[in-house]
Amino acid sequence: MMHQAQPKSAATRKDARTVRSSSRPIRRVRTLLSTGFEAGYDPTFVQPQAGHAYASTTSLYTSVSADFKQKTVQQMIARRIAKTAEVPDA
């Protein structure tokens, strides 16, 4: 015997729509912040755009792509290698 899902009431459907529509602004903020960081904007510029008083709040809403993380690490490694190559041997 298969269990059939009960039809949702009008109130339940309305609540579901409210939750979905209320989460949209947060998705937009996350997209705005993440895109800003990936584009190279300074965090002190991006943070006030979101209306956050603290950097820790902004960090909760940011999520950069794996590709961006990889590129950033590669750039840091290249800079470190270049920096050590400039130091003369003692």
PyMOL commands that place a pseudoatom at each C-alpha (Angstrom):
pseudoatom trace, name=CA, resn=MET, resi=1, chain=A, elem=C, hetatm=0, pos=[0.000, 0.000, 0.000]
pseudoatom trace, name=CA, resn=MET, resi=2, chain=A, elem=C, hetatm=0, pos=[1.509, 3.332, -1.046]
pseudoatom trace, name=CA, resn=HIS, resi=3, chain=A, elem=C, hetatm=0, pos=[1.231, 6.420, 1.067]
pseudoatom trace, name=CA, resn=GLN, resi=4, chain=A, elem=C, hetatm=0, pos=[-0.132, 9.373, -0.856]
pseudoatom trace, name=CA, resn=ALA, resi=5, chain=A, elem=C, hetatm=0, pos=[0.848, 12.877, 0.168]
pseudoatom trace, name=CA, resn=GLN, resi=6, chain=A, elem=C, hetatm=0, pos=[-1.975, 14.932, 1.525]
pseudoatom trace, name=CA, resn=PRO, resi=7, chain=A, elem=C, hetatm=0, pos=[-2.751, 18.100, -0.429]
pseudoatom trace, name=CA, resn=LYS, resi=8, chain=A, elem=C, hetatm=0, pos=[-1.363, 21.176, 1.265]
pseudoatom trace, name=CA, resn=SER, resi=9, chain=A, elem=C, hetatm=0, pos=[-3.786, 23.667, 2.660]
pseudoatom trace, name=CA, resn=ALA, resi=10, chain=A, elem=C, hetatm=0, pos=[-3.951, 27.188, 1.273]
pseudoatom trace, name=CA, resn=ALA, resi=11, chain=A, elem=C, hetatm=0, pos=[-2.315, 28.499, 4.479]
pseudoatom trace, name=CA, resn=THR, resi=12, chain=A, elem=C, hetatm=0, pos=[0.593, 26.047, 4.173]
pseudoatom trace, name=CA, resn=ARG, resi=13, chain=A, elem=C, hetatm=0, pos=[1.135, 26.985, 0.527]
pseudoatom trace, name=CA, resn=LYS, resi=14, chain=A, elem=C, hetatm=0, pos=[1.072, 30.681, 1.463]
pseudoatom trace, name=CA, resn=ASP, resi=15, chain=A, elem=C, hetatm=0, pos=[3.628, 30.091, 4.254]
pseudoatom trace, name=CA, resn=ALA, resi=16, chain=A, elem=C, hetatm=0, pos=[5.917, 28.284, 1.818]
pseudoatom trace, name=CA, resn=ARG, resi=17, chain=A, elem=C, hetatm=0, pos=[5.703, 31.177, -0.669]
pseudoatom trace, name=CA, resn=THR, resi=18, chain=A, elem=C, hetatm=0, pos=[6.465, 33.657, 2.111]
pseudoatom trace, name=CA, resn=VAL, resi=19, chain=A, elem=C, hetatm=0, pos=[9.576, 31.751, 3.173]
pseudoatom trace, name=CA, resn=ARG, resi=20, chain=A, elem=C, hetatm=0, pos=[10.831, 31.495, -0.408]
pseudoatom trace, name=CA, resn=SER, resi=21, chain=A, elem=C, hetatm=0, pos=[10.255, 35.166, -1.169]
pseudoatom trace, name=CA, resn=SER, resi=22, chain=A, elem=C, hetatm=0, pos=[11.744, 36.337, 2.126]
pseudoatom trace, name=CA, resn=SER, resi=23, chain=A, elem=C, hetatm=0, pos=[14.973, 34.414, 1.463]
pseudoatom trace, name=CA, resn=ARG, resi=24, chain=A, elem=C, hetatm=0, pos=[15.542, 36.174, -1.879]
pseudoatom trace, name=CA, resn=PRO, resi=25, chain=A, elem=C, hetatm=0, pos=[17.064, 39.375, -0.418]
pseudoatom trace, name=CA, resn=ILE, resi=26, chain=A, elem=C, hetatm=0, pos=[19.601, 37.320, 1.533]
pseudoatom trace, name=CA, resn=ARG, resi=27, chain=A, elem=C, hetatm=0, pos=[20.583, 35.473, -1.649]
pseudoatom trace, name=CA, resn=ARG, resi=28, chain=A, elem=C, hetatm=0, pos=[21.037, 38.823, -3.380]
pseudoatom trace, name=CA, resn=VAL, resi=29, chain=A, elem=C, hetatm=0, pos=[23.234, 40.107, -0.552]
pseudoatom trace, name=CA, resn=ARG, resi=30, chain=A, elem=C, hetatm=0, pos=[25.348, 36.948, -0.675]
pseudoatom trace, name=CA, resn=THR, resi=31, chain=A, elem=C, hetatm=0, pos=[25.713, 37.249, -4.431]
pseudoatom trace, name=CA, resn=LEU, resi=32, chain=A, elem=C, hetatm=0, pos=[26.594, 40.950, -4.181]
pseudoatom trace, name=CA, resn=LEU, resi=33, chain=A, elem=C, hetatm=0, pos=[29.224, 40.381, -1.512]
pseudoatom trace, name=CA, resn=SER, resi=34, chain=A, elem=C, hetatm=0, pos=[30.768, 37.304, -3.110]
pseudoatom trace, name=CA, resn=THR, resi=35, chain=A, elem=C, hetatm=0, pos=[30.903, 38.952, -6.536]
pseudoatom trace, name=CA, resn=GLY, resi=36, chain=A, elem=C, hetatm=0, pos=[32.465, 42.066, -5.028]
pseudoatom trace, name=CA, resn=PHE, resi=37, chain=A, elem=C, hetatm=0, pos=[35.225, 40.078, -3.369]
pseudoatom trace, name=CA, resn=GLU, resi=38, chain=A, elem=C, hetatm=0, pos=[35.895, 38.006, -6.472]
pseudoatom trace, name=CA, resn=ALA, resi=39, chain=A, elem=C, hetatm=0, pos=[36.055, 41.184, -8.569]
pseudoatom trace, name=CA, resn=GLY, resi=40, chain=A, elem=C, hetatm=0, pos=[38.822, 42.460, -6.314]
pseudoatom trace, name=CA, resn=TYR, resi=41, chain=A, elem=C, hetatm=0, pos=[36.965, 45.146, -4.393]
pseudoatom trace, name=CA, resn=ASP, resi=42, chain=A, elem=C, hetatm=0, pos=[38.429, 46.011, -1.021]
pseudoatom trace, name=CA, resn=PRO, resi=43, chain=A, elem=C, hetatm=0, pos=[36.487, 44.491, 1.903]
pseudoatom trace, name=CA, resn=THR, resi=44, chain=A, elem=C, hetatm=0, pos=[36.220, 47.926, 3.522]
pseudoatom trace, name=CA, resn=PHE, resi=45, chain=A, elem=C, hetatm=0, pos=[34.270, 49.025, 0.434]
pseudoatom trace, name=CA, resn=VAL, resi=46, chain=A, elem=C, hetatm=0, pos=[32.034, 45.958, 0.190]
pseudoatom trace, name=CA, resn=GLN, resi=47, chain=A, elem=C, hetatm=0, pos=[31.132, 45.819, 3.895]
pseudoatom trace, name=CA, resn=PRO, resi=48, chain=A, elem=C, hetatm=0, pos=[29.268, 49.173, 4.070]
pseudoatom trace, name=CA, resn=GLN, resi=49, chain=A, elem=C, hetatm=0, pos=[27.475, 48.354, 0.814]
pseudoatom trace, name=CA, resn=ALA, resi=50, chain=A, elem=C, hetatm=0, pos=[25.759, 45.528, 2.670]
pseudoatom trace, name=CA, resn=GLY, resi=51, chain=A, elem=C, hetatm=0, pos=[25.086, 47.739, 5.691]
pseudoatom trace, name=CA, resn=HIS, resi=52, chain=A, elem=C, hetatm=0, pos=[27.271, 45.693, 8.028]
pseudoatom trace, name=CA, resn=ALA, resi=53, chain=A, elem=C, hetatm=0, pos=[29.023, 47.350, 10.957]
pseudoatom trace, name=CA, resn=TYR, resi=54, chain=A, elem=C, hetatm=0, pos=[31.460, 44.480, 11.473]
pseudoatom trace, name=CA, resn=ALA, resi=55, chain=A, elem=C, hetatm=0, pos=[33.625, 42.477, 9.090]
pseudoatom trace, name=CA, resn=SER, resi=56, chain=A, elem=C, hetatm=0, pos=[32.602, 39.303, 10.907]
pseudoatom trace, name=CA, resn=THR, resi=57, chain=A, elem=C, hetatm=0, pos=[28.995, 39.869, 9.824]
pseudoatom trace, name=CA, resn=THR, resi=58, chain=A, elem=C, hetatm=0, pos=[30.064, 40.353, 6.220]
pseudoatom trace, name=CA, resn=SER, resi=59, chain=A, elem=C, hetatm=0, pos=[32.106, 37.166, 6.337]
pseudoatom trace, name=CA, resn=LEU, resi=60, chain=A, elem=C, hetatm=0, pos=[28.972, 35.187, 7.224]
pseudoatom trace, name=CA, resn=TYR, resi=61, chain=A, elem=C, hetatm=0, pos=[27.375, 36.194, 3.940]
pseudoatom trace, name=CA, resn=THR, resi=62, chain=A, elem=C, hetatm=0, pos=[30.322, 35.636, 1.630]
pseudoatom trace, name=CA, resn=SER, resi=63, chain=A, elem=C, hetatm=0, pos=[31.160, 32.493, -0.228]
pseudoatom trace, name=CA, resn=VAL, resi=64, chain=A, elem=C, hetatm=0, pos=[33.692, 32.642, -3.022]
pseudoatom trace, name=CA, resn=SER, resi=65, chain=A, elem=C, hetatm=0, pos=[34.061, 29.959, -5.637]
pseudoatom trace, name=CA, resn=ALA, resi=66, chain=A, elem=C, hetatm=0, pos=[36.627, 27.176, -5.461]
pseudoatom trace, name=CA, resn=ASP, resi=67, chain=A, elem=C, hetatm=0, pos=[38.215, 28.571, -8.629]
pseudoatom trace, name=CA, resn=PHE, resi=68, chain=A, elem=C, hetatm=0, pos=[38.687, 31.970, -6.964]
pseudoatom trace, name=CA, resn=LYS, resi=69, chain=A, elem=C, hetatm=0, pos=[40.230, 30.341, -3.895]
pseudoatom trace, name=CA, resn=GLN, resi=70, chain=A, elem=C, hetatm=0, pos=[42.637, 28.352, -6.064]
pseudoatom trace, name=CA, resn=LYS, resi=71, chain=A, elem=C, hetatm=0, pos=[43.696, 31.426, -8.055]
pseudoatom trace, name=CA, resn=THR, resi=72, chain=A, elem=C, hetatm=0, pos=[44.230, 33.418, -4.857]
pseudoatom trace, name=CA, resn=VAL, resi=73, chain=A, elem=C, hetatm=0, pos=[46.422, 30.712, -3.338]
pseudoatom trace, name=CA, resn=GLN, resi=74, chain=A, elem=C, hetatm=0, pos=[48.456, 30.439, -6.561]
pseudoatom trace, name=CA, resn=GLN, resi=75, chain=A, elem=C, hetatm=0, pos=[48.994, 34.235, -6.602]
pseudoatom trace, name=CA, resn=MET, resi=76, chain=A, elem=C, hetatm=0, pos=[50.124, 34.213, -2.975]
pseudoatom trace, name=CA, resn=ILE, resi=77, chain=A, elem=C, hetatm=0, pos=[52.582, 31.384, -3.658]
pseudoatom trace, name=CA, resn=ALA, resi=78, chain=A, elem=C, hetatm=0, pos=[53.970, 33.211, -6.708]
pseudoatom trace, name=CA, resn=ARG, resi=79, chain=A, elem=C, hetatm=0, pos=[54.423, 36.402, -4.653]
pseudoatom trace, name=CA, resn=ARG, resi=80, chain=A, elem=C, hetatm=0, pos=[56.172, 34.503, -1.863]
pseudoatom trace, name=CA, resn=ILE, resi=81, chain=A, elem=C, hetatm=0, pos=[58.545, 32.829, -4.336]
pseudoatom trace, name=CA, resn=ALA, resi=82, chain=A, elem=C, hetatm=0, pos=[59.307, 36.171, -6.003]
pseudoatom trace, name=CA, resn=LYS, resi=83, chain=A, elem=C, hetatm=0, pos=[59.919, 37.783, -2.610]
pseudoatom trace, name=CA, resn=THR, resi=84, chain=A, elem=C, hetatm=0, pos=[62.350, 35.082, -1.486]
pseudoatom trace, name=CA, resn=ALA, resi=85, chain=A, elem=C, hetatm=0, pos=[64.175, 35.256, -4.824]
pseudoatom trace, name=CA, resn=GLU, resi=86, chain=A, elem=C, hetatm=0, pos=[64.830, 38.992, -4.226]
pseudoatom trace, name=CA, resn=VAL, resi=87, chain=A, elem=C, hetatm=0, pos=[66.519, 38.415, -0.862]
pseudoatom trace, name=CA, resn=PRO, resi=88, chain=A, elem=C, hetatm=0, pos=[70.288, 38.047, -1.355]
pseudoatom trace, name=CA, resn=ASP, resi=89, chain=A, elem=C, hetatm=0, pos=[71.960, 35.068, 0.276]
pseudoatom trace, name=CA, resn=ALA, resi=90, chain=A, elem=C, hetatm=0, pos=[73.854, 35.965, 3.427]
for i in range(1, 90): cmd.bond("trace and resi %d" % i, "trace and resi %d" % (i + 1))
show_as sticks, trace
zoom trace
